[in-house]
Amino acid sequence: MIRATIERLGHLGDGVAEGPVYVPRALPGEVVEGTVTGDRMDTPRIFAPSAERVSAPCPHYRSCGGCALQHARESFVTGWKHEVIVRALAAQGLEAPFRPAHLSPPGARRRAGFAGRRLKRGALVGFHGRASHVITPVPDCLVLHPDLTAALPLLEEVTMLAASRKGVLGLALTRSGAGLDLALSGAKPLDRALRATLGQWAGRAGLARLACDGDVIAQAAPPWQQFGRARVTPPPGAFLQATPQAEAAMQDAVREIMAGAGRVVDLFAGCGTFSLPLAETAEVHAVEGAGDMLRALDQGWRQATGLRRVTTATRDLFREPLAPDELAEFDAAIIDPPRAGAAAQAAALAESAIPRIAALSCNPVSFARDAKTLVVGGYRLEWVQLIDQFRFSPHVELAAEFSR
């Protein structure tokens, strides 16, 4: 047993004591006692709780690995995430004004990835415990939209049908405009009999679409998402912002930065989250590495009315970023890369003459690295906004404006 004082929070939301020793669900200033294995104290006893500590509102919090910060006040978590961005920028010698943070409300998550396992009697569906293979049922989850929690019995049914006896079935469930969209992964071999069984089950369950490892098994109606005036049907399991409220906040930020631009390039465009709303006022060139997502974007654009021209290009922007001469025809750029950031594309943008850039990021560290590249290249970081769509988690997302 050792006793230690928590000095700060780490990037995963754990308390960090001298050593370092990582203590889950501990807050700065708290004194903790427990057994340390490696560099972790997994079952601490907390003395003199922080004034920022609250009772976790979710009954699943102790066993579920989906949330890490329900034990802290909302204002504390927001402030901590703000400081995560500030420290990431400071490490690159940067600073910026901050706009008020956007927080998605509880019960807003429209997509989630569950795990399912067959048991001798019935099935177990839920989230994995933290750093564990144990699956925790979450019927009272506070972050999921009620339509997703109401569908948990259906996920148990399909787990019994599709999961192997020893494997874990992945169940990516998304709320769409036409109903629930379910994408399975890791199912047992999809022979003709199982395909027929799953198709019949999807009809009884009232799903808009059922897919297995990218293969559409049944579709009663296209599971569309609304992007501005366009309805888009993403490929099974495709990326989608977790909450519509966060998506709207990001779209508002992008619209403001792009105001007055006649020709825009959308880098890492996905299915058109930003391209299609912007097409109401500008011509847009959408670039993305996944061809199926661009095909969904293009189809959504063609079926919408009142939009300006949208062109698409399938391209790996990590290996083949748009060069400065290719960027010269655009008035503004949007860049929304995955967690790794976009070092090569940021370097090309830094050499371009594009007047304005709207940047979205889910990783403050890679964002700050790429921001430094842009600033060295002659851009100014005008402002940053925290977008918190993953409540109770350590995930930090942001929007920012750069101008030349």
N, C-alpha and C positions, 0 to 999 in steps of 0.2 A: 504494500500500500504506500502511495506517496500522496502528498498534498501539494497543490500548485495553484497559482493565480492566473486566470485567463487574461492575456495581454491584448488580444485582438481577435478578429474573425479571419479565418483563411478564405481562400477563393471558393471553397465548397460550402461555406457557411459554418464550418466547425470552429469552436473556440481553440485558440492556440496559446499554449503556455510555454515557458522557457524549455528549451531542449532541441528542437520543438517537440511538444507533445500535443496531439490533436484530440480534442474532446468534443464529441458531437453534442449539440443542443446545449452548449454552454455559452455564456455571454461575457463580454469584457468586464473585468473587475470582480467577477465571481471567484470564490475559492472553492476548488473541487478536490475530492479525494477518491482514489480508486486504484485498481491494479492496471499497470501499463504493460501492454504487450506490443513489442516493437516500438512504434512511436504513437500508439493510440491508447486512450483510456475510454473504452467503449461503454462502461457502465459506471459513470461517476456519481458520487454523492455530492450534492451542491450545498455549500454553506453560504449564508448571507446572500441571497439571490439579488440580482441586479434590479434596479428600479424599472428597467426596460422589460423585465420578464413578465409574461402573462400566461394564463392557463391555455394550453392548446385547445382550440375549439373543436377539432375533429376527433372522433372516438377511435380512428384508425392510426393516429399519429405515431404512437410508440412502435407499431409493427410495420407500417407502410414505409416504403422508401421513396415515395413520390414527393414528399415535402421535407424541408430541412429547417424551416425558420418559423414555424407556427408558435414557438415559445417566446417570440419577441414582438414588441409593439410594432404596428404597421409603420408608424413614423420612424422608428429606429431602423427598420429594414430598408425603407426608402432612402433614408440618410446614408446607410451603409452602402447601398448600391450606387448612390451618387458619388461617394468617396472612392469606390472601386474605379469609376471612370476617371475621376480627378487624378488618382494615383497613376493610372495607366498613362494618361496624358503627360503628367509630370515626369515620368520615367523617360519620356521622349523629349523633354524640354518644352512641352506645350501647355497652354491653358486656354480656356474659352469661357464665355458667358454661358450660363445654363438657363434653359427655359423650364417652366413648371413641369414636373414629372406627370406622365400619364399612367394610371393604375387601372388595369382591367378589374371589373367587379367579380366577386365570388360567383360560382355557378355559370361561368361564361365559356369554359373550354369546349370548343366544338369538335375537337379531335383528340384522341388518346390512343396509346398503344398498350394493350393488355397482354397478359400471359395466361395461357390455359393449359391445364394438365388433367388427364383422365385419372380417375381414382377407381378403386374397386366398386365403389357405390357413388355414382354421379361424377361431377367434374368440379374442379376448383379454378376460378377465374378471378384475376385481380392484378395488383402491381407487385413486383418483387420488393422484398425488404432491402434495405440499403446494404450494398456489398454482399448480397445473399441470393441464393437460388430459391428461397422460401417465398411462396406466393401468398399475398394477403388479400382477402376479399375486401372490397371498398364500397359497400352499398350506400354509405352515407357520405361519400366524398364531397368535400366542400368546393372543389374547383371545377368539377365536371358539370356541363350542362345537364339538366334533369333528363333530357332525352337519352343521354348516354348511360346514366345510371339505371334508368328504367329498362335499358336493353341488356343488362347484365345476365338475366336469366336466358336470354336468347344466345348469348355468348357461351353459356354453359352447355346449351343444347348442341351447338355446332362443334364445341370441343369434344363432346362425346362422339360425334360423327366423324370428325376429321383428324383428331390428334392420334398420333401413334401411342402405343402403350407406355413407352419410356421417354418420349420426347416432349418438348414444350411447344405448344402452338402459339404463334404470334397472331394477335388480333388487333388490327389497326382500324379503329372505328371513327367515322367522320359524319357529322351532321350536315346534310346538304339541303338544298331547296326542294328536293323531291323525296326526301326521306333519308334513312340511314344507309351509308356506304361502308361496306365491310371488306377489308382486304386481309386474307389469311396468308401466313408464311410458316414454313416448316411442317406442313401437313403430311400425312402418310401418302403414298403414291396415288396419284389421281387417275385411277382407271375409269372405264366407262360406267361401271356400276356406282362408284363414289360420286362421279360427276352428276349422274342422274339424281342420286339421293340428295346431294347438296343443292341442286337446282330446285327440286321439289321443296326442300326445306326453306330456301330463300323466298319462294312464293308464299308459303304459309306464314313466314316471319314478317312479310311485308317490307322486305328490304328494297331499296332502289337498285342496288347493285351488290353482287357478291363476286369477289375475285380470289384466286388462289395463286400465289407466286406470280402475279402479273397477268394471269390468264382469267378472263372474265367468264364466270360460270353461268351467271344469270343477271339480267338487267331488265327490271320492270319499267324503269324510266331513267333518263340520263341524270345522274346525281350532280346537279349544277351548283356552281357558286356564282354570286353576283359580283362583278368587277365593274363599277360604274354602270353604264348602260348595257353592258354585255353579260350574257350568261355563258359560263365556261364549264365544261365537264372535264375535270382533271383526270389524268390516268390513275389507275388504282394505286393507292398509297402515296400519291404525289405530295410534295411539300405544300403546306398551306399554313398561313399564320394561325396561331393557336386560338386566338379570340377575335371575333369580328370587331370588337371595340379597339383593340390594339391595331388591327389592320386599318381601321378608319383613321386613327390618329397618325399612323405612318403616311397614309394617302394624303391627309391634309397637309402634313409637313412637306411632302414631295410637291404637291400642287403649288404651295406657296413659293417654294424655291424655283419651280419651273415657270412661274407666271411670266407671260410675255414671250416665252420661247416658241419659235415656230417649228423647229426641228430638234427632236430629242432622241438620244440613244439610251436604251435601258439595258444595262449590263447585268448579267445573271437574272434575266427577266422572268424565269419560271413560267407560270401559266398566264401571266399578264396582270398580276396584282396592281402594278403601277402603270404599265403600258396602256391598258384599256381605258382606265379613267382619264389619263392624260390625252388620249386620242380625241377627247371631246373638244380640245382646243389646239392641239399640235399634231404634226406628223411624227410618228414614233418608229424607230428601228429597234426591234427587240432581239437581243443576242443571248443565247442560252446553250449549254452543252447537251441538254437532254432533248432530243428531237421530238419525243412524244409529248412533252410539255408544250413545246412551241406549236405543234400541230393543234393541240387543244386551244391555245391562245388564238391561232389563226382562224380556227373554226368559229370561235366566239366572236371575233371581230367581224367575220363575213356575215354572221347571222344578226348582228346588231344594226341599229339604224342611227344616223346622225353622227357617225365617227369619221375622223379624218384617216388618211392612209396609214396603215400599220404594215411594215415589212418585217420579216424574221430571218435570222441566220443561225444555223446550228454550228456552234464553235466552242472549243475548249479554251476558255479564257485564261486558264492557268498556263497552258503551253503556248497558246497563240493569242495573246491579247490584241485588241484593236490598237493599231499603231497610230502615232500622232497624225500622219497624213490621212488616215481613214477617219479620224475623229474631227478633222478640220471642217467637215460639212455640217456639224451639229452646233446648235446654240447652247445646249445644256446636256448634262449626263446624269443618269441615276446609276448607282452601284450598290448592290445588295448581295455581297458574297456570302458563302458559308463561313463556318467558324474559323477556318484557316486564313480568312482574309483574302486579299487579292494583290499580292506584292507586285507581280509582273504588270497587271493592268494599272495599278496605281502609278507605277513608274512611267508607263506610256501616257497616262493622263497628265502627269507632272510635266511632260514635254510638249503637251498640246496647248492650244490657245482657247479651249472651251471656257467660257466666262464663268459658268456656275455648275456646281456638282452637288447633287443630293446623295448623301451616303447613309445607308442603313447597315447596322451591324449587330450580331449576337455575341460578339467577343470584344470587350474593350481593349484587350492587349493587342490583338491583330489590327483593330481599328486604329489605335494610337500609332502603331508602326507604319501603317499606310498613310495616316494623316501626316506624319513627319515627312514622308516622301513628297506629299503634295505641297506642304508648306515650304520645304526646301526648294521645290520647283516653282514657287512664286504664288501659291494660293494662300488665302487667309481663312482660318477656321472661324466662322462667324458666330456659331452657336451650337450647342449640343442639347438634346432632350432625352432624358431617360424614359424608355417605354417598358413598363413592367407588366408583361402579360402572363408571366409564370409566377403567380402569387405564391408566397411561402417557400419559394425556391431560391437558390443562389444565382440563377440565370439572370444576366443583365443584357438588355437590348437597348439600342439607342438610334436616334436620327440626328443628322448634322448637316449643316450647310457650309460649303466652301465657295469662295469667290476669288477670281484672279484679279 
